[in-house]
Amino acid sequence: MSEIPTTDLNAFLDVAQSAAREAGELLCKHFGSDLEVDSKLAYDIKLALDRESQELITKRLLAAFPGHALLGEEGVDGDAGSPFQWIVDPIDGTVNFFYGIPHFCVSIALRYQGDTLIGVIYDPNLDEMFVVTKGGMPTCNGKEIRVSERDELSDSIVTVGFSKSKESIDEGFERFKEISHQVRKTRMMGSAALAMAYIACGRLDAYIEEQISTWDIAAGLLLVDAAGGTTHVTPRDDRGEKFSICSSNGKLPLEKYHL
């Protein structure tokens, strides 16, 4: 991969932060109101607001960088042949959002020839902006963040995700039961991107899920890595663009959970 100038990274980051903040304002405006539901699936909900948020982000990103591509939870846009690809989750934690639980975020990452250059995760409820550039310092609202130093499972707090198919839920229950007996506490929080942001800043020590999508974790992967953590991601051959994930502070003995 050819080197991207720091000035370009900063320009990408500025636009991504602005788009994430604007999308976050849109979400907060509609939070707690009657919402138009596009579809209700067995273990998920799709909102019209998901599409509206992605359309807003797409418009902002591609207006600034018209030669780029964009892959989001709500579809693709831009120049499909571009080496620059934005990865967008317009509402990570849609079910939380729909039920009035204030734990959701906007996640935006940029890849160049498959290599992630920037990551932005914005929680509009707490007004927390997690950002990172490749080779740079990860921050939350401008303050440097690092993973926790906890290295014993008995001291750790781990979040376990339960995915969107019966098979992965069944697998997740077995893993949840096993790890619950080893750690201080387990949490099920409903946003993969925020789980990884919380690992990066030391609030959580690990996140495990059987089945997750690229847009859920693209920004978080770079954030956790830059903050000193590690993430093991395995493609799910049976699930298309899905992955199993075990992300942590890099200090806990979690090798058996590298799914």
ChimeraX attribute file (.defattr): number of C-alpha atoms within 10 A of each C-alpha:
attribute: neighborCount
match mode: 1-to-1
recipient: residues
	/A:1	7
	/A:2	6
	/A:3	6
	/A:4	11
	/A:5	8
	/A:6	13
	/A:7	9
	/A:8	10
	/A:9	16
	/A:10	13
	/A:11	11
	/A:12	20
	/A:13	22
	/A:14	13
	/A:15	17
	/A:16	26
	/A:17	21
	/A:18	14
	/A:19	24
	/A:20	30
	/A:21	22
	/A:22	17
	/A:23	24
	/A:24	22
	/A:25	16
	/A:26	16
	/A:27	23
	/A:28	14
	/A:29	10
	/A:30	13
	/A:31	17
	/A:32	14
	/A:33	10
	/A:34	8
	/A:35	13
	/A:36	11
	/A:37	13
	/A:38	13
	/A:39	11
	/A:40	10
	/A:41	9
	/A:42	9
	/A:43	12
	/A:44	13
	/A:45	17
	/A:46	17
	/A:47	18
	/A:48	13
	/A:49	19
	/A:50	20
	/A:51	18
	/A:52	16
	/A:53	23
	/A:54	25
	/A:55	18
	/A:56	16
	/A:57	27
	/A:58	23
	/A:59	15
	/A:60	18
	/A:61	21
	/A:62	17
	/A:63	12
	/A:64	14
	/A:65	14
	/A:66	12
	/A:67	15
	/A:68	21
	/A:69	23
	/A:70	23
	/A:71	21
	/A:72	22
	/A:73	18
	/A:74	17
	/A:75	11
	/A:76	17
	/A:77	17
	/A:78	19
	/A:79	15
	/A:80	14
	/A:81	10
	/A:82	13
	/A:83	14
	/A:84	21
	/A:85	25
	/A:86	27
	/A:87	25
	/A:88	30
	/A:89	29
	/A:90	31
	/A:91	26
	/A:92	26
	/A:93	24
	/A:94	22
	/A:95	19
	/A:96	17
	/A:97	23
	/A:98	20
	/A:99	10
	/A:100	12
	/A:101	15
	/A:102	17
	/A:103	19
	/A:104	26
	/A:105	30
	/A:106	30
	/A:107	30
	/A:108	29
	/A:109	30
	/A:110	28
	/A:111	19
	/A:112	18
	/A:113	13
	/A:114	11
	/A:115	14
	/A:116	20
	/A:117	23
	/A:118	27
	/A:119	29
	/A:120	31
	/A:121	31
	/A:122	27
	/A:123	22
	/A:124	22
	/A:125	15
	/A:126	10
	/A:127	14
	/A:128	16
	/A:129	20
	/A:130	28
	/A:131	30
	/A:132	27
	/A:133	24
	/A:134	18
	/A:135	12
	/A:136	14
	/A:137	16
	/A:138	28
	/A:139	23
	/A:140	19
	/A:141	13
	/A:142	12
	/A:143	10
	/A:144	14
	/A:145	24
	/A:146	22
	/A:147	26
	/A:148	23
	/A:149	14
	/A:150	17
	/A:151	14
	/A:152	13
	/A:153	21
	/A:154	14
	/A:155	14
	/A:156	21
	/A:157	20
	/A:158	26
	/A:159	24
	/A:160	24
	/A:161	25
	/A:162	22
	/A:163	20
	/A:164	15
	/A:165	13
	/A:166	12
	/A:167	11
	/A:168	16
	/A:169	18
	/A:170	14
	/A:171	14
	/A:172	20
	/A:173	13
	/A:174	10
	/A:175	16
	/A:176	21
	/A:177	11
	/A:178	11
	/A:179	17
	/A:180	18
	/A:181	12
	/A:182	14
	/A:183	15
	/A:184	14
	/A:185	15
	/A:186	20
	/A:187	15
	/A:188	13
	/A:189	17
	/A:190	22
	/A:191	21
	/A:192	27
	/A:193	29
	/A:194	25
	/A:195	27
	/A:196	32
	/A:197	32
	/A:198	23
	/A:199	30
	/A:200	34
	/A:201	24
	/A:202	22
	/A:203	17
	/A:204	23
	/A:205	29
	/A:206	31
	/A:207	24
	/A:208	27
	/A:209	26
	/A:210	27
	/A:211	24
	/A:212	23
	/A:213	18
	/A:214	17
	/A:215	23
	/A:216	26
	/A:217	30
	/A:218	25
	/A:219	31
	/A:220	32
	/A:221	24
	/A:222	28
	/A:223	35
	/A:224	28
	/A:225	23
	/A:226	22
	/A:227	24
	/A:228	20
	/A:229	25
	/A:230	22
	/A:231	21
	/A:232	17
	/A:233	18
	/A:234	15
	/A:235	16
	/A:236	15
	/A:237	9
	/A:238	8
	/A:239	11
	/A:240	9
	/A:241	13
	/A:242	17
	/A:243	21
	/A:244	20
	/A:245	24
	/A:246	21
	/A:247	28
	/A:248	29
	/A:249	27
	/A:250	20
	/A:251	18
	/A:252	17
	/A:253	11
	/A:254	16
	/A:255	9
	/A:256	7
	/A:257	16
	/A:258	16
	/A:259	17
